[in-house]
Every structure is written in C-alpha cells, then in structure tokens.
C-alpha cells in the first residue's frame, strides 16, 4: 500500500517505466536497484521555526521511512517560535553517530543554541562524520557557532546573512541555497522547500526530487511580491526588521565572543565534496 | 521585545511609518489602530500532512498570538503522514464556538476523517458561524464530506480535485487558491503558503501579508519544474499517482455514499462574503 513515506519504494516500482523513458530525460540520475535508507538527523530546539523543519521533513521523509530522527537534548515536545510544538523522537545521546544528513533549523531561539554547549558539541561530533551538514534560515548561525562554517560560502535568513555570518568565519552568499563542499545552507524559512529538493536530487537523483515536488504540488504562486527586502520595499522591510530585531541582536552578541580559539575547535580543512 | 508572534503589534508600531508611506502603496489596506486577535482553529488528525498545517500556522500566527487553536478530538500528539507529530492544544469540546478561521489540512488520513462522525459534526458546527471556512490540499474533501462545499467552487490536491470533489457537490476549479463566498480552498500541500498570505490580506490587509511573506523569506525558487502534472510530465506523474493511489481510492469510496440526504444536513444557502 503506497503512501508518501514510500516515495523511494515507488521509485523502485517505477524502474520498468524508467527503462522506457524518453531519452531527453536520461540526464536525470537513475535509481539503483537497491537504495539504502538515508540517515537523517534534524535538530529541534525551543524557539525553532517549525516550518524550517517541517518543509524539508515532508520532502525528505520518503528517503528515510525509518531513519529520520527529530533530535533534541531529550525526547518529547519542543515549542516553536510561533507556539506550535513538534515532538523530538531521539535524544542527542541516542542519535546515530553516522549520518547522511545533519540538519539545523533557524528561529527566534537561534542565539540560545549558539551558546548551548551540549548542542554545539552534538553538532560538532555528528558533523565530523556526516555526509551532508545542512541548515535552513538562521540555522546556519548555529552551525557557524559550532565552528562548522569557517571558510565556507554560506547563506542564512536575509536579516542575518551579511551581518552575523562573517562573525562566524563564513563567507556570506546571497542565494536561495548554497552548496560548498558538504555544507548546504539555505535562506530564510520557506527556502527549506527549495533546499530539500536540491538535496534530495543529490541524495537520490532528480527523479526522486521531482516526484516529491509533484506530491507536494510545489508550483508556488505567491499572491504578493514581498519575499525579499528588495521586492518588499523599505517600509515593509523596516517592519519585518522590527519583528526580527531581537533575534538578530542576540545572535550578533552570541557570535561576537566566538573567535579563535573557539572557532579553531571545529577548524578542519573543508572536506572534499562527497556528493554522488 | 518583538518576535514573529507579534507581527500584528509591529504593524501598530509602524503606524507612523505608514502615515509617511509613498502614495503608490496607499492601495494596501491600512491597519486600524485597534486590531482584535483573529480566532483560528486548525484541525489536526492522524495521517494529516504536517506541512499543510505548519505553513499556514507560521504565516497566520502573528494575527493570533493567543487565539490560534490546534484542535483534535483530544489534546496531545497527532502523528502526520510523514511520521512527524504535532501537538493538539485544544479538544473539539474546548474549541471556541465563534471563529474567524476554521481550517482543515489534507493528508493520507483524509478518508478516515471523511467518515468520522465526531470530526464532521465539529466542522459543521463551527463552520455554521465561522467567518472563513478553509482548507489546504485534500482537506477540502473533508469539508465536502461534512456537506460544507455543496455548490461551491473549490480546489484540492491535483490527485483528487476533478475526481473526488464533484462527488461531494463541489465545483472543481484548477487554481492555486479559490475564494467562493466564505469558503477558501487551496491546492496541494505547499499551496498552503499562498493560501495563508491571501487569507492574511483579507483578514488584516496586504501590509500584514507582505510583512509575513518577508519574515518567511517567501521568494520561492524551486530547482525543478515539477510542481504540476503538466510540468512534471507523464512518468513522474505516474510515479506520484502510485504514491497517492491509496489516498485517492479511499477518499473516493468515502465520498461515494455521501449523497443527499447526508449532504443536505449542511446544506444552507452560501452565506454572503463577510470579507472586509
């Protein structure tokens, strides 16, 4: 019985179809006959933005029916920055040590995580072996605070990208999704959808990504043009900055003391890309 | 201390700015000085698609800092169709009777809700007084099963729009977000973002919607063109249909017995639009 947790299985079932696929589509990666589940750990923390997590979770879940961990210091409910709680399934201690994807969301609670020793130690440890080290929104500031973006090109929510990322040794890039080696960072909140499709294509091929996109009917049609400061204009931008001011101010304070030697703790040469 | 649950408050603080706003933007609704919180109830149920809920919740939460209810038969965790649990904050019994927005998500668990007497009774009751009766994805099939879309133009996930909605007395429309009277239905999953911005504009004016869009950095840039069957092509569409087949088959079965007199239960003349 098919469902959306089994997009991978559906890909197998479609092998015969793929064999008869029109040649113009052959550039898309073909699924191998046996595809191991992808091991994913997504960090949850108080004050995260739920959409940062739930967009990618929904699009990647088909790759990891039983191997997607929602990880927090302890198992149980975690309150988001809009008052919605997600349930952490796995504690730091019980999270698998070998991961294909380590993921960090952003949110109003970012600065507290940038200062949280247990979180930073968890991220450093898993990142040292993970195939992909990833974030959405201000999650990149938490990766940066763990020393994991030093020397890497990276993005973040527009409110913090150019001001806070450099304090953490990262090179800010104004793009929706930025790949640099095995680091993948995305812009604010809704960029998680674009990120997850791009990552899914690297993990399992473009056909998986396109299938997940169609299941999610991701043919966006925003009723307004206000998704970037340039599009929104100065008045709306000023209003959004007022909402995000505490987040940015606190993140900047949290980043300021993180200079060498702290950054040096996670300071290894960028690993070569391990993408397929 | 500003945060993203207080976009409404930020709108107040920006009143002076708005007074000095360039004239070309004056078509946007100005916020009134006192804006009551919006009363929102979002249904949760086993097998819902979490993103259907979390996208709109994130964008609308600023309108309803203490008046947004995540409603289920009982309070506590509710498992989504991709294995992520959200926590219901309010039971059917404790949900306020007067609502500005009644919202129903879709998901693999749709058919079970179409047959669930308690859920349908709850929806019929709250819808009879709600200012807006809304859905994302196959949530419209649940509204339809409650008799709430008879004679209305409506949309749904592409997999069920033209095949199942008519069985429920609705007139299918192939659009991202469909307003008809006080019914607002959206296409599949990710359409919830477009829906929430369109609804937010009706509830609180375009400036609120644009601010929420900028906070969420909703400037979508999908890496592929596969968000509709036409864009994805026949092979990917066939694969997605395999994933969605059980949902559609079960929803069709659940809809088949719902003919008058069942539909007649909720069959009142469409209320005049109460939008501002």
Interface residues (C-beta under 8 A of the other chain):
Chain A: X1 X2 X3 X4 X5 X6 X7 X10 X11 X13 X14 X17 X18 X21 X22 X25 X49 X50 X51 X54 X55 X57 X58 X61 X62 X65 X68 X70 X77 X81 X82 X83 X84 X85 X86 X87 X108 X137 X157 X158 X176 X177 X187 X188 X189 X190 X191 X193 X194 X197 X198 X201 X206 X207 X209 X210 X211 X213 X214 X215 X216 X217 X218 X219 X220 X221 X222 X223 X224 X226 X227 X228 X229 X231 X232 X233 X235 X236 X237 X238 X239 X240 X242 X243 X244 X245 X246 X247
Chain B: X1 X2 X3 X4 X5 X6 X7 X10 X11 X13 X14 X17 X18 X21 X22 X25 X49 X50 X51 X54 X55 X57 X58 X61 X62 X65 X68 X70 X77 X81 X82 X83 X84 X85 X86 X87 X108 X137 X157 X158 X176 X177 X187 X188 X189 X190 X191 X193 X194 X197 X198 X201 X206 X207 X209 X210 X211 X213 X214 X215 X216 X217 X218 X219 X220 X221 X222 X223 X224 X226 X227 X228 X229 X231 X232 X233 X235 X236 X237 X238 X239 X240 X242 X243 X244 X245 X246 X247
